[in-house]
Amino acid sequence: MTAHFRILSILVLATAAVASAAMPVAEQNALVRQYCAICHTDAARSGGLSLEHYNAATRNPPLAAMMLSKLNNNAMGAAGKGLPEKAAQQAWLDSTREQAKGAQQWFIARDDVISAGIVRESTDSSVYRLVVACNPSTRSGEVQLSWSPRPQTGRTLTVDVDDQPAKGYALEGKESMGNGSSLLSGLGSIVLGKSGSGFILPKRSLTISGLFDGETVAFPFAELAQTARAELSRCF
């Protein structure tokens, strides 16, 4: 066997190994329905997430990044449904990690609602997801911040937008899981602004601090595409 042929064989085997690690879309969706969507419902939106209509075939890197953070931090068993087999767990994680690529850039989704989502990670492995959404037909929208893996309550979140004075948001209360469980936890998300609340889309950046000790993250609104900004501005 020539050296060239050995190299080609190694590459083929490596590619096959990567391919075999990926989980088919139907299997991913089934696992999300069984282990995630029963808590992260449209009504409850636990941790700022609704996964009732999740479809792994529809690309959304910021959403996948939040799911990955939760899956990596014991969320698989949170619904009390046990755990998938080890091989399925790993394939699910690998597939979700692949879907999360690009989460650090703005991702625009257009359906009945247009949304722009992006993720930032701290040096402590906390994940922050910001989503700006607008329904163009009703001109109603909201700006939501969610975080993982640790819920929080009893703290004050500080938000700096461009050159405006910093604004504090009190994190108070707890949230329950959407499966009817009596289990309560701190908050995993907060709405920073809604249509009619006076919130204006930042031109340069929106900076978050105070959620976790020593952590500050900035969302780069200067990098938001002008077309998306114009569409979202109809609600803000």
C-alpha positions in Angstrom: 0.0 0.0 0.0 1.5 3.4 -1.0 1.7 6.3 1.4 -0.7 8.2 -0.8 -3.3 5.4 -0.6 -2.9 5.1 3.1 -3.5 8.8 3.6 -6.6 8.6 1.4 -7.9 5.6 3.4 -7.4 7.4 6.7 -9.3 10.4 5.4 -12.2 8.2 4.2 -12.3 6.5 7.6 -12.2 9.8 9.4 -15.0 11.2 7.3 -17.1 8.0 7.9 -16.6 8.3 11.6 -17.8 11.9 11.6 -20.8 11.0 9.5 -21.7 8.1 11.8 -21.6 10.4 14.8 -24.3 12.6 13.3 -27.8 11.8 14.4 -30.6 11.9 11.8 -33.0 14.8 12.0 -36.0 12.6 12.9 -34.1 11.1 15.8 -33.1 14.5 17.1 -36.6 15.8 16.9 -37.9 12.7 18.7 -35.4 13.2 21.6 -36.2 16.9 21.8 -39.9 16.1 22.1 -39.3 13.4 24.7 -36.7 15.2 26.9 -37.1 18.9 26.2 -40.4 20.1 24.7 -42.5 18.7 27.6 -41.0 21.4 29.8 -40.1 24.1 27.3 -43.6 24.7 26.0 -45.1 27.6 24.1 -47.1 28.5 27.3 -44.3 28.2 29.8 -41.2 29.2 27.7 -39.0 28.0 30.6 -35.6 29.6 30.4 -36.9 31.7 27.5 -37.2 28.6 25.2 -40.1 27.1 23.5 -39.2 23.7 21.8 -42.7 22.4 21.1 -42.2 23.0 17.4 -38.5 22.4 17.2 -37.2 20.9 13.9 -33.6 20.0 13.6 -33.9 20.4 9.8 -34.5 24.2 10.3 -31.2 26.0 10.9 -31.1 28.3 14.0 -27.5 28.4 15.5 -28.3 30.6 18.5 -31.2 28.3 19.5 -28.9 25.3 19.1 -26.2 26.9 21.2 -28.6 27.4 24.1 -29.8 23.8 23.8 -26.2 22.6 23.7 -25.4 24.5 26.9 -28.4 23.0 28.7 -27.7 19.5 27.4 -24.2 19.8 28.6 -25.4 20.8 32.1 -27.8 17.9 33.0 -30.9 19.2 31.3 -31.4 15.8 29.6 -32.8 14.3 32.8 -34.6 17.4 34.1 -38.0 16.2 32.9 -37.9 13.0 34.9 -37.9 10.8 31.8 -34.6 9.2 32.4 -31.7 9.5 29.9 -31.1 8.2 26.4 -28.5 5.5 25.9 -24.9 6.8 26.1 -24.3 6.5 22.3 -27.5 8.4 21.6 -26.6 11.1 24.1 -23.2 11.6 22.4 -24.7 11.6 18.9 -27.3 14.1 20.0 -24.6 16.4 21.5 -22.4 16.1 18.4 -25.3 17.0 16.1 -26.4 19.9 18.2 -22.9 21.2 18.4 -22.7 21.1 14.6 -26.0 23.1 14.4 -24.7 25.7 16.8 -21.8 26.7 14.5 -22.2 30.4 13.6 -24.2 31.3 16.7 -21.8 34.2 17.4 -23.1 36.0 14.4 -26.6 37.4 13.9 -29.0 34.9 12.5 -32.1 36.2 10.8 -35.3 34.1 10.6 -38.3 35.2 8.6 -41.7 33.6 8.9 -44.9 35.3 10.2 -42.4 36.9 12.6 -39.0 38.2 11.7 -36.3 37.6 14.4 -32.6 38.3 14.8 -30.8 36.1 17.3 -27.2 36.0 18.5 -25.2 34.3 21.3 -22.3 35.5 23.5 -20.3 33.3 25.8 -18.4 34.3 28.9 -15.1 33.1 30.1 -17.0 31.1 32.7 -18.9 29.2 30.0 -22.2 31.0 30.6 -24.2 31.4 27.4 -26.3 34.5 26.7 -28.8 34.6 23.9 -30.4 37.8 22.6 -33.4 37.7 20.3 -35.1 40.7 18.7 -38.5 39.7 17.2 -41.1 41.7 15.3 -44.5 40.7 13.9 -44.8 43.0 10.9 -48.6 42.6 10.5 -49.3 43.7 14.1 -46.1 45.8 14.6 -45.7 44.1 18.0 -42.3 42.9 19.1 -40.0 42.2 22.0 -36.4 41.9 22.9 -35.6 38.9 25.1 -32.4 37.9 26.9 -32.0 34.4 28.0 -29.0 32.6 29.7 -27.7 29.2 30.6 -26.8 27.1 32.5 -27.6 28.7 35.8 -30.9 30.4 36.7 -30.8 33.6 38.6 -33.1 35.6 41.0 -32.6 38.4 43.5 -30.1 40.2 41.4 -30.1 43.4 39.3 -29.2 43.1 35.6 -27.6 46.2 34.1 -28.1 47.0 30.4 -26.0 49.7 28.6 -27.3 50.7 25.1 -25.0 52.9 23.0 -24.6 56.3 24.9 -27.8 56.1 26.9 -27.8 55.9 30.7 -27.5 52.4 32.0 -30.8 50.7 33.0 -31.3 48.2 35.8 -33.6 45.2 35.6 -34.5 43.5 38.8 -34.6 39.7 38.5 -37.3 38.6 40.9 -39.4 35.5 41.4 -39.1 32.0 40.1 -40.3 30.0 37.1 -41.8 26.5 36.9 -41.3 23.8 34.3 -44.0 23.5 31.6 -44.7 19.8 32.4 -46.7 20.6 35.5 -43.9 19.8 37.9 -43.8 21.6 41.2 -40.1 22.1 40.7 -39.2 25.8 40.8 -36.0 27.5 39.8 -34.7 31.0 39.4 -35.2 32.9 36.1 -33.6 31.9 32.9 -34.8 34.9 30.8 -36.1 38.4 30.9 -37.8 40.7 28.4 -35.7 43.9 28.0 -38.2 45.8 25.8 -41.5 45.6 24.0 -43.2 47.6 21.3 -44.5 50.8 22.8 -42.2 50.6 25.8 -39.8 53.2 24.4 -37.1 50.6 23.6 -35.1 51.6 20.5 -32.8 49.3 18.6 -29.2 50.0 19.5 -27.0 51.4 16.8 -23.7 50.1 18.0 -24.1 47.7 21.0 -26.1 46.4 23.9 -24.0 45.4 26.9 -25.1 43.1 29.8 -23.5 43.0 33.2 -24.4 41.9 36.7 -26.2 38.7 35.8 -23.2 36.6 37.1 -20.3 37.9 39.1 -17.5 39.4 37.0 -19.3 38.8 33.7 -19.9 41.4 31.0 -21.0 40.6 27.4 -21.7 42.9 24.5 -24.1 42.2 21.6 -22.8 43.9 18.4 -25.8 45.7 16.8 -23.4 47.5 14.5 -23.1 44.1 12.7 -26.8 43.7 12.3 -27.7 43.8 8.5 -29.4 47.0 7.5 -32.2 45.1 5.8 -33.0 43.2 9.0 -32.7 46.4 11.1 -35.2 48.2 8.9 -37.7 45.3 9.2 -37.2 45.1 13.0 -37.5 48.8 13.5 -41.1 48.7 12.4 -41.8 47.4 15.9 -39.3 49.6 17.9 
